[in-house]
Amino acid sequence: MSTLVDDRELASSRDCPVVDGKRQVQHVAPRTADVDGIPVNRVLPSRHRRLVGAWCFLDHAGPAVFKGSSRGLRVGPHPHIGLQTFTWMIEGEVLHRDSLGNEQVIRPGQVNLMTAGRGISHTEASVAGDTHLHAAQLWIALPEADRHTDPRFDHYPDLPSWEEQGVAFTLLTGEFSDHRAPTLAFSPLVGLDLFSREATTVELSLREDFEYGVLPLEGELDVEGDTFPPNELAYLGRGRDSVTLSLPDGGRAILVGGEPLGEEILIWWNFVGHSKAEIAEAQRDWETGGVRFGSVGEYDGERLMPPPLPWRLSDNGG
């Protein structure tokens, strides 16, 4: 995934400052990469913002159109611990396979949620013949008490959807307004997709004990007079009871939020842990092909392998 980061490296407060009576909004720029012809913009984690609630990873993949010999997305077998992978599909179809034997195609308007717990491995690949991909992929850090939970996979083809103030809403997880999503969660969270069929302004009610971020996926987003281009996260912090957003015709954004996790977590490659020793053990188990992560069948490629740990083995005690 990326380099090791922890909460001690996060200089920013969860409480955005108030200037001249107005609460400020933090701009978090993405890191952009091209992965086999798919543009991927990553806004979490970064040195500017580590977590939003328990959300600890946010990639915006696409929009992409595959041409010629491209087979689209192909992510070989790789492991996870201590997190949930959360995929929100906007365009295209992707096949998920995992070491529990699950096979599931995710289609637009659906969520795939994989709870890694003590350990799971999986693959992701575009469906044969599919030529498009547009998705948001997020990770949710499991609280320390739940980090060794049994791995599982859940597919959510039907999510609460409604229209209000010129915006089509889809509730991906948690509760919002009078709606509740069925999505499995281990800490108080919310995820909400907003799509504007015409240029409009909408006011959203927020929980003051949650911290929030809004990421424009398509079109420019205005947050109370502050402009955010696509893929630049607007971190709202906590302590707000509402926010006003303006979206253009065809604009799309995703709101994520939750109670601050209040625990130190470490992220290395595809692992989320609460100590260096925990991560080092998971990496050894994957590298040696132990039974912990099982195997994923019917994939004609190599297992993905992590880079060397960024600390000495003598430092693994946590």
C-alpha positions as CSV (number, residue, x, y, z in Angstrom):
1,M,0.0,0.0,0.0
2,S,2.1,2.9,1.3
3,T,4.6,3.7,4.0
4,L,4.1,3.2,7.7
5,V,2.2,6.0,9.3
6,D,0.7,6.4,12.8
7,D,-1.3,9.0,14.7
8,R,1.8,10.7,16.1
9,E,2.6,11.9,12.6
10,L,-0.8,13.7,12.4
11,A,-0.2,17.4,13.2
12,S,-3.7,18.5,12.3
13,S,-6.5,18.7,14.9
14,R,-9.9,17.1,14.5
15,D,-11.4,20.5,15.3
16,C,-11.0,22.9,12.3
17,P,-10.3,26.5,13.5
18,V,-12.9,29.2,13.6
19,V,-11.9,32.4,11.9
20,D,-14.0,35.6,12.0
21,G,-16.9,33.4,13.3
22,K,-16.7,30.9,10.4
23,R,-15.4,27.4,10.9
24,Q,-12.7,26.6,8.4
25,V,-12.5,23.6,6.0
26,Q,-9.2,21.8,5.5
27,H,-8.1,21.1,1.9
28,V,-6.5,17.6,1.6
29,A,-4.9,17.1,-1.9
30,P,-4.7,13.7,-3.4
31,R,-1.8,11.6,-4.5
32,T,-2.4,10.6,-8.1
33,A,-1.2,7.5,-9.9
34,D,-2.0,5.5,-13.1
35,V,-2.5,1.8,-12.4
36,D,-2.7,-0.1,-15.7
37,G,-4.5,2.7,-17.4
38,I,-6.8,3.4,-14.4
39,P,-6.4,6.9,-12.8
40,V,-6.3,6.4,-9.0
41,N,-6.5,9.4,-6.6
42,R,-5.7,8.7,-2.9
43,V,-6.7,11.2,-0.2
44,L,-6.5,8.9,2.9
45,P,-4.1,8.4,4.5
46,S,-1.9,11.4,4.0
47,R,0.4,13.5,6.1
48,H,-2.3,16.1,6.3
49,R,-5.1,13.8,7.4
50,R,-4.8,10.4,8.9
51,L,-8.3,9.3,9.7
52,V,-11.9,10.4,9.4
53,G,-13.7,8.5,12.1
54,A,-12.6,4.9,11.5
55,W,-12.2,5.5,7.8
56,C,-8.5,5.1,7.2
57,F,-8.1,4.8,3.4
58,L,-9.9,6.4,0.5
59,D,-9.1,5.8,-3.2
60,H,-11.1,7.2,-6.1
61,A,-10.5,4.8,-9.1
62,G,-11.5,6.1,-12.5
63,P,-13.5,7.0,-14.4
64,A,-11.7,4.8,-16.9
65,V,-12.5,3.3,-20.3
66,F,-10.5,0.2,-21.3
67,K,-9.5,0.0,-24.9
68,G,-7.5,-2.4,-27.1
69,S,-5.9,-5.3,-25.2
70,S,-6.6,-3.9,-21.7
71,R,-8.3,-6.4,-19.4
72,G,-9.1,-3.6,-17.0
73,L,-8.7,-4.0,-13.2
74,R,-6.6,-7.0,-12.2
75,V,-5.5,-7.2,-8.5
76,G,-3.8,-10.5,-7.6
77,P,-4.1,-12.4,-4.4
78,H,-3.2,-10.3,-1.4
79,P,-3.9,-10.3,2.4
80,H,-5.6,-8.0,4.9
81,I,-5.9,-7.9,8.7
82,G,-7.6,-5.5,11.1
83,L,-9.9,-3.7,8.7
84,Q,-12.9,-3.8,6.4
85,T,-12.5,-3.1,2.7
86,F,-15.5,-1.1,1.4
87,T,-16.2,-0.8,-2.3
88,W,-18.8,1.5,-3.7
89,M,-19.3,0.9,-7.5
90,I,-20.4,3.7,-9.7
91,E,-19.7,2.3,-13.2
92,G,-18.5,-1.1,-14.4
93,E,-18.4,-4.6,-12.9
94,V,-15.8,-6.2,-10.7
95,L,-15.5,-9.8,-9.6
96,H,-14.4,-10.4,-6.0
97,R,-13.0,-13.7,-4.9
98,D,-11.7,-14.5,-1.4
99,S,-10.1,-17.2,0.7
100,L,-13.4,-18.0,2.3
101,G,-14.7,-19.2,-1.1
102,N,-16.9,-16.2,-1.8
103,E,-17.3,-15.1,-5.4
104,Q,-19.4,-11.9,-6.0
105,V,-19.7,-9.5,-8.9
106,I,-20.3,-5.9,-7.8
107,R,-22.4,-3.7,-10.0
108,P,-23.2,0.0,-10.0
109,G,-25.2,1.1,-7.0
110,Q,-23.9,-1.7,-4.8
111,V,-21.4,-2.1,-1.9
112,N,-19.0,-5.0,-1.3
113,L,-17.8,-5.2,2.3
114,M,-15.0,-7.6,3.3
115,T,-14.2,-7.8,7.0
116,A,-10.6,-9.0,7.3
117,G,-10.5,-9.4,11.1
118,R,-7.6,-11.8,12.0
119,G,-6.9,-12.5,8.3
120,I,-8.3,-13.0,4.8
121,S,-7.0,-12.8,1.2
122,H,-8.8,-11.9,-2.0
123,T,-8.5,-10.8,-5.6
124,E,-10.4,-8.3,-7.7
125,A,-10.8,-8.3,-11.5
126,S,-12.9,-6.5,-14.1
127,V,-15.6,-8.8,-15.6
128,A,-14.6,-10.1,-19.0
129,G,-15.9,-7.7,-21.7
130,D,-16.5,-4.9,-19.4
131,T,-15.0,-1.6,-20.7
132,H,-15.5,0.9,-17.8
133,L,-14.5,1.3,-14.2
134,H,-15.5,4.0,-11.7
135,A,-15.5,3.3,-8.0
136,A,-14.6,4.5,-4.5
137,Q,-12.6,2.0,-2.4
138,L,-12.3,2.7,1.3
139,W,-10.9,0.9,4.3
140,I,-12.4,1.0,7.8
141,A,-10.1,0.4,10.7
142,L,-11.5,-2.1,13.2
143,P,-11.4,-1.1,16.9
144,E,-8.7,-2.9,18.9
145,A,-11.4,-5.0,20.6
146,D,-12.6,-6.3,17.2
147,R,-9.3,-6.7,15.4
148,H,-9.3,-10.5,15.6
149,T,-12.9,-11.0,14.7
150,D,-13.7,-13.8,12.3
151,P,-13.3,-12.8,8.6
152,R,-16.4,-12.5,6.5
153,F,-17.8,-11.1,3.3
154,D,-21.1,-9.2,2.8
155,H,-22.7,-7.9,-0.4
156,Y,-25.3,-5.1,-0.3
157,P,-27.2,-4.8,-3.6
158,D,-30.0,-2.7,-2.1
159,L,-29.2,0.4,-0.2
160,P,-31.5,3.3,1.1
161,S,-32.0,5.8,-1.7
162,W,-34.0,9.0,-1.9
163,E,-34.2,12.4,-3.6
164,E,-34.2,15.7,-1.8
165,Q,-33.3,19.3,-2.6
166,G,-32.3,18.3,-6.2
167,V,-29.9,15.6,-5.0
168,A,-30.1,11.8,-5.3
169,F,-28.8,10.3,-2.1
170,T,-27.6,6.8,-1.5
171,L,-26.8,5.8,2.1
172,L,-23.8,3.5,2.0
173,T,-23.4,2.8,5.7
174,G,-24.7,4.1,9.0
175,E,-27.7,6.4,9.6
176,F,-28.6,9.7,8.0
177,S,-31.8,11.7,8.4
178,D,-34.5,9.0,8.8
179,H,-32.6,6.3,6.9
180,R,-30.5,3.4,8.1
181,A,-28.2,1.3,5.9
182,P,-28.0,-2.5,6.6
183,T,-24.2,-2.4,6.2
184,L,-22.2,-4.1,9.0
185,A,-20.1,-1.7,11.1
186,F,-18.0,-2.1,14.2
187,S,-17.9,1.6,15.2
188,P,-20.3,4.6,14.6
189,L,-19.9,5.6,11.0
190,V,-21.7,7.2,8.0
191,G,-21.1,7.0,4.3
192,L,-23.3,8.9,1.9
193,D,-23.2,9.3,-1.9
194,L,-24.7,12.5,-3.4
195,F,-25.5,12.9,-7.1
196,S,-27.0,16.2,-8.5
197,R,-29.1,15.9,-11.6
198,E,-28.9,19.7,-12.0
199,A,-26.8,22.4,-10.4
200,T,-28.1,22.7,-6.8
201,T,-27.3,23.7,-3.2
202,V,-28.1,21.3,-0.4
203,E,-27.9,21.6,3.4
204,L,-26.9,18.5,5.3
205,S,-27.5,17.9,9.0
206,L,-24.5,16.6,10.9
207,R,-23.7,15.1,14.2
208,E,-21.5,17.3,16.3
209,D,-19.7,14.3,17.9
210,F,-18.7,13.0,14.4
211,E,-15.8,14.2,12.3
212,Y,-16.6,14.4,8.5
213,G,-15.0,14.7,5.1
214,V,-16.5,15.3,1.7
215,L,-14.8,14.2,-1.5
216,P,-16.0,15.5,-4.9
217,L,-15.8,12.6,-7.4
218,E,-17.3,14.4,-10.4
219,G,-17.5,18.1,-10.9
220,E,-16.4,20.9,-8.6
221,L,-17.8,21.1,-5.1
222,D,-18.5,24.3,-3.2
223,V,-18.4,24.0,0.6
224,E,-19.9,27.2,2.1
225,G,-18.0,29.4,-0.4
226,D,-14.8,27.3,-0.5
227,T,-14.2,25.5,-3.8
228,F,-12.9,22.0,-4.1
229,P,-11.9,20.4,-7.4
230,P,-12.5,16.7,-8.0
231,N,-10.4,14.4,-5.8
232,E,-9.6,17.1,-3.2
233,L,-11.0,16.2,0.2
234,A,-12.9,18.8,2.2
235,Y,-12.2,17.9,5.8
236,L,-15.0,19.4,8.0
237,G,-13.7,18.3,11.4
238,R,-16.2,17.8,14.2
239,G,-18.4,20.2,16.1
240,R,-20.7,21.0,13.2
241,D,-24.4,20.5,13.2
242,S,-24.8,21.2,9.4
243,V,-22.9,22.0,6.2
244,T,-24.0,23.6,3.0
245,L,-22.8,22.1,-0.3
246,S,-23.2,23.3,-3.9
247,L,-22.9,20.8,-6.7
248,P,-22.9,21.3,-10.5
249,D,-25.2,19.6,-13.0
250,G,-24.0,15.9,-12.9
251,G,-21.9,16.5,-9.8
252,R,-21.1,13.6,-7.5
253,A,-19.5,13.6,-4.0
254,I,-19.2,11.2,-1.1
255,L,-19.5,12.1,2.5
256,V,-17.7,10.0,5.1
257,G,-17.8,10.5,8.8
258,G,-17.8,8.9,12.2
259,E,-16.9,9.1,15.9
260,P,-13.1,9.7,16.2
261,L,-11.6,6.2,16.7
262,G,-9.5,7.3,19.7
263,E,-7.0,4.6,19.2
264,E,-3.5,4.5,17.6
265,I,-3.4,2.5,14.5
266,L,-0.6,1.5,12.1
267,I,-1.0,1.0,8.4
268,W,1.6,-0.9,6.4
269,W,1.0,-2.3,2.9
270,N,-2.4,-4.0,3.1
271,F,-2.4,-4.4,6.9
272,V,-4.0,-2.3,9.6
273,G,-2.7,-3.1,13.1
274,H,-2.3,-1.8,16.6
275,S,1.3,-2.7,17.0
276,K,4.4,-3.3,14.9
277,A,4.6,-6.8,16.2
278,E,1.0,-7.5,14.9
279,I,1.9,-6.3,11.4
280,A,5.2,-8.1,11.3
281,E,3.5,-11.4,12.3
282,A,0.9,-10.9,9.5
283,Q,3.6,-10.2,7.0
284,R,5.6,-13.3,7.9
285,D,2.5,-15.4,7.7
286,W,1.7,-14.2,4.2
287,E,5.3,-14.4,3.0
288,T,5.7,-18.0,4.2
289,G,2.4,-19.2,2.8
290,G,0.9,-20.2,6.1
291,V,-2.7,-21.3,6.6
292,R,-3.8,-18.0,8.2
293,F,-4.7,-16.3,4.9
294,G,-5.8,-19.3,3.0
295,S,-5.8,-19.2,-0.8
296,V,-7.9,-17.8,-3.6
297,G,-8.6,-20.1,-6.5
298,E,-9.1,-19.5,-10.2
299,Y,-6.7,-16.6,-10.6
300,D,-4.0,-16.9,-13.3
301,G,-1.4,-14.6,-11.7
302,E,1.1,-14.5,-8.9
303,R,0.4,-13.6,-5.3
304,L,1.2,-10.0,-4.4
305,M,4.1,-9.6,-2.0
306,P,4.9,-6.8,0.4
307,P,8.0,-4.7,0.5
308,P,10.5,-5.2,3.3
309,L,9.3,-4.0,6.7
310,P,10.4,-0.4,7.3
311,W,11.9,-1.1,10.8
312,R,14.4,-3.6,12.3
313,L,13.0,-6.9,13.6
314,S,14.2,-5.8,17.0
315,D,11.7,-3.0,16.9
316,N,8.7,-5.2,16.4
317,G,7.7,-5.2,20.0
318,G,5.1,-2.5,19.4
